[in-house]
Every structure is written in structure tokens, then in C-alpha cells.
Amino acid sequence: MSLDERAARWQADLESWAIPGEILAKAPASPWMHRVARFARRTDTLLAAPQGPTYERAREALPDEGSVLDVGAGTGAASLPLRPAALVAVDENRAMLEALAARGRESGCGTIRLVEGRWPDVAERTPVADVAVCAHVVFNVPDLVPFLAGLDAHARRRVVLELPRVHPMAWLNPLWVRFHGLTRPDRPTSEDVLAIAREMGFAAESEAHTALDAPFESIEEMASAACLRLCLDPERAPEVARAAEELGVWPLLPRQFVTIWWDSSN
């Protein structure tokens, strides 16, 4: 399969995850909203105990007094544990960036530059760094080839990606059937990202691993998040919690992640 074919299939597979218009029209809030507190909790966990393949592959390529570019940075879970001398954080969400900056100052990170916007739209005003990291973003990127090319062009030494093995919303699939009678897709997967990176000419390697943390601290928190993603009234959270237990969605299985990395072609 050619690069163009792989890229087109990736885009089509992502588009198949779109929420049908008739369901979206009844949503009480945007199902794509992200809660800063959940992201910050994971950042704090990794700051307290930096570990895992993503951290290790980035750290081994980072020179003393080195710099890191974090694309789709969130609150800095992939970059702040590295404690780089200079960090450039790119994200569309200003609140996420502000939370990152606050944690960076507290954790001993060096200079921090915030770039608000979408990658690679903001690439031209984003500095090059020694290592580029990008965690839990690519499943939101339909046009993957220029996205990855931009990361590679902005890394002097290495690019490191972290992503779930399957779509990050796949855990909700049984609940979509229960509440909307909707069967969700089973593609794309992390293997597609790896294949595209290699087809682009990058000597990409990968390592599977289990998440170090749980996404939710309680069934109540899970049910609240599920209502948002399922376009349901938040008052239905107890009903969603019961369904999650009946369907085996809760307790959640440990999340399976994949780290993909390659040394920059620059």
C-alpha cells in the first residue's frame, strides 16, 4: 500500500468515528470538551515518578541543557518530567497551557514558551528543539502526513509519539450500542501510524506498554465523562454507571499504549 493510500485510509477511518448529526444536535454540551483537572492529574503522577518508554526514549536523546518541543502538550505529561532546559509547548487549549506553565515553574523546568494553536498550522512560528514529543494527539489528526513531517522538521535529534493502541474512545463502544444503538468502528490503530511513519521514510520503532495510571478515580467520574462523550444529559450518570458495570466496561481494563520513535532526518 502506498503512502497516499495509507494516509487516505487513516483519514477515512478517523472520519468514521464522527458522531451522527441527529445525536450531536441533542448533546447538552460539546462531547469533545477536555477537563484540565484530568490531564493535570496524569502530569502530576509522571512528575512525581518519571518512567515508561515515552519518557525513556525522549530522555536518552535529550542532551544536557537540551530543548523539548511538546505538540498537543496538554498540561505537560510528556515533557515536564524530562525537565528540559527549554520547553516549547503547543496546544489549542489556553487553559491547558497555563496549567503546564504553572507546573513547569514549580518542577524546575527551564524556560517555557507557549504557542497557542493547532499543529502544523503554527509550525512556522514554533522553534526547532532537540527532541519533539507528542502524546495522545494523533487520533485527532486526520491529515497525518504533514503533521508528522512537521514534527520531524522541528526535531534536531528525535521524535517520540505516545498513543493508545486503539482509538481512545473505544472503551465507550458498548455504551454507544446500549444508549444509541450505534456500533462504533474498530479502526484506525497504532499500527497504522507506525506504517505511515515508516512509509514516510522514518526509521520508526515502537514499544507497547500498559498505562501507569487510571483515567478515572471513581465510577462516578467515569460516568460523568461518559455522559459527555455519549451526548447524554449529565443527570443520566447513575444510569450510565449501572450500564457500564452490566456491560463489563467498569472497572476499566488497564489502558494499552504504544510509544513510536525515530531519530530525526535533519
C-alpha positions, 0 to 999 in steps of 0.5 A, spaced: 500 500 500 502 506 498 503 512 502 497 516 499 493 510 500 495 509 507 494 516 509 487 516 505 485 510 509 487 513 516 483 519 514 477 515 512 477 511 518 478 517 523 472 520 519 468 514 521 468 515 528 464 522 527 458 522 531 451 522 527 448 529 526 441 527 529 445 525 536 450 531 536 444 536 535 441 533 542 448 533 546 447 538 552 454 540 551 460 539 546 462 531 547 469 533 545 470 538 551 477 536 555 477 537 563 484 540 565 483 537 572 484 530 568 490 531 564 493 535 570 492 529 574 496 524 569 502 530 569 502 530 576 503 522 577 509 522 571 512 528 575 512 525 581 515 518 578 518 519 571 518 512 567 515 508 561 518 508 554 515 515 552 519 518 557 525 513 556 526 514 549 525 522 549 530 522 555 536 518 552 536 523 546 535 529 550 542 532 551 544 536 557 541 543 557 537 540 551 530 543 548 523 539 548 518 541 543 511 538 546 505 538 540 498 537 543 502 538 550 496 538 554 498 540 561 505 537 560 505 529 561 510 528 556 515 533 557 515 536 564 518 530 567 524 530 562 525 537 565 528 540 559 532 546 559 527 549 554 520 547 553 516 549 547 509 547 548 503 547 543 496 546 544 489 549 542 487 549 549 489 556 553 487 553 559 491 547 558 497 551 557 497 555 563 496 549 567 503 546 564 506 553 565 504 553 572 507 546 573 513 547 569 515 553 574 514 549 580 518 542 577 524 546 575 523 546 568 527 551 564 524 556 560 517 555 557 514 558 551 507 557 549 504 557 542 497 557 542 494 553 536 493 547 532 499 543 529 502 544 523 498 550 522 503 554 527 509 550 525 512 556 522 512 560 528 514 554 533 522 553 534 526 547 532 528 543 539 532 537 540 527 532 541 519 533 539 514 529 543 507 528 542 502 524 546 495 522 545 494 527 539 494 523 533 487 520 533 485 527 532 489 528 526 486 526 520 491 529 515 497 525 518 502 526 513 504 533 514 503 533 521 508 528 522 513 531 517 512 537 521 514 534 527 520 531 524 522 538 521 522 541 528 526 535 531 534 536 531 535 529 534 528 525 535 521 524 535 517 520 540 509 519 539 505 516 545 498 513 543 493 508 545 493 502 541 486 503 539 482 509 538 481 512 545 474 512 545 473 505 544 472 503 551 465 507 550 463 502 544 458 498 548 455 504 551 454 507 544 450 500 542 446 500 549 444 508 549 444 509 541 444 503 538 450 505 534 456 500 533 462 504 533 468 502 528 474 498 530 479 502 526 484 506 525 490 503 530 497 504 532 499 500 527 497 504 522 501 510 524 507 506 525 506 504 517 505 511 515 511 513 519 515 508 516 512 509 509 514 516 510 521 514 510 522 514 518 526 509 521 520 508 526 520 503 532 515 502 537 514 499 544 507 497 547 506 498 554 500 498 559 498 505 562 501 507 569 495 510 571 487 510 571 483 515 567 478 515 572 478 515 580 471 513 581 465 510 577 462 516 578 467 520 574 467 515 569 460 516 568 460 523 568 465 523 562 461 518 559 455 522 559 459 527 555 462 523 550 455 519 549 451 526 548 447 524 554 444 529 559 449 529 565 443 527 570 443 520 566 450 518 570 447 513 575 444 510 569 450 510 565 454 507 571 449 501 572 450 500 564 457 500 564 458 495 570 452 490 566 456 491 560 463 489 563 466 496 561 467 498 569 472 497 572 476 499 566 481 494 563 488 497 564 489 502 558 494 499 552 499 504 549 504 504 544 510 509 544 513 510 536 520 513 535 525 515 530 531 519 530 530 525 526 532 526 518 535 533 519 
